[in-house]
Amino acid sequence: MNAGRLDVVLAVDPGTEKCGLAVVSAEGVAAREICPTARLVVRVRALCERLGVGRIVVGDGTNGRKLARAIGDQPDLPATELVDEAYTTLEAKNRYFYDNPPRGFRRLIPGSLLTPREPIDDYVAVILAERAIERRPPGG
């Protein structure tokens, strides 16, 4: 696979059953999805090829080290880094409700008491990618 741009980051919010994926650059979010953990390496490879990913970051939460190793063992993929996941779920929840404002009676409920109606692992991946972009690539 061709080397991607270091400013194009694929982030993985690792989980036992499912993972959030996002490809982000300074221009914005190019892809955001949730995939079964069993298909993670296949999806990562497809996104890297399609979007010119130069860096891969994996959250250090549940299953993070194991999945980072599985991705890192693929010789045709960019290097994998573990990143701190602290507070990403809270940030992702806020971002989700910004993108999907509550409707009807739910808009009267304080945001801190609302729960998204769908998984937000992909939003967590966006936050992880943005943190990695702000931090700059190793040697970059």
N, C-alpha and C positions, 0 to 999 in steps of 0.2 A: 504494500500500500504506500502511496506517496505521503511524505511528511506533511502534516497540516500546519496551519498557522498557530503559533503559540498563544495568540490572543483569542482563539476559538476554543472554548472549554466545554467539555462534556462532564457533567456532574451526575453522580449516582447517590441517591438516598437509599441505602441498603436496608433490606428487610428480609424476614424469613420466608414469607409467602410472595411478596411483591416488592418492586423497587421503583422509585421515582427516577426519571431520567430527564435531563434538560441540556440543550446545547445553547450556550450563551456567548456572545461577544460584546464588544463595546457598542455595537450597533443595536443590540437587543437580543431577544429570545428567538432563536431559529427553530427550536423544537422543544416540546414538553410532552411527556407521556408517562404512563405507568405500565410496567410489564411484569409478567410473572418472573420470579427470581430464577427459575429453571431456564428461562430464555435470555437471561441478561447478557451473556457474552455475545450471542447472535445479534441482539439489538444494538449493543455497543458497537460492534463491528460495522453494522449497516449504517448507523448514524455517522461514524467516523469517515467511512467511505463517501457518503453522500454529502456531508457538510464540511469536510476539510478540517476535522478536529485535530488540534495540536497538543492538547493536554487533557488528561482524564483525572478527575478528583473524585474520591469516594469518602462519604461521611464515615466518621469513626464510631458510629453507633452499632446497633444490633447487626451482627454478621458482617460488619465492615471490613475487618482484616481478611476474612476468608474470601469475600468477593473481590477485594482489591488484588489479592493474590491470584485468583482465577483469571481476572482481566490481565494482570501483569504477566502471566505465564504465556500470553499470546504474543508471539514475536512480531507480528505485523501491526500491533496496536501501539499508540503512544504510551509513554511511561505513566504509571499510576501513582498518585499521591493520596495519602489520607489527610482529611481536613477535619477540624473541630466542628461538631454539630450542635454545640451549645446554643440553645434558644431558637434554633431554626424552625421548630414546629410552631412556636408562638408567632414568629415573623411570617411564616407561610400562611397561618390562619388569618392574620391581618391582611395579607396580600390577596388571599382568596376572597375575602369579603369586600375588598376594594374593587376587585374585578367582577364580583357577583354580589351586588348589594342585596340585602334581605328585602323581601317583598311582603306585602300584606301585614298581618299582625306581627310577623317576625322582625319587622323594622323597628318595632317599639321595644324590643328586648335589647338590653345593653350588649354590646359586642363581646364583652368578656364572658357572657353566658351562652352565646351562640355556638353551635357545633356545625361544621360544614356537613352538607348532605352527601358528600362523596369524598373519597380519599384525596388527600392533598400532598401525597409523596412527591408528585411532580413539582409542586410549588416549593417544597423543601429543596429539591434538586436545583431549582433556579437560584434560591438564596445561597446555596453552597457554591455554585458557579460564580455568582457575583462576588462573593467573598474571595474566591481564588483570583479573580480578575483584579480586584483591588489590591491584593497582596503581591501581584506580579509573579511571573514564572521564575523558577530557580534558574539562576545564571542569566536572567533577562533584564 
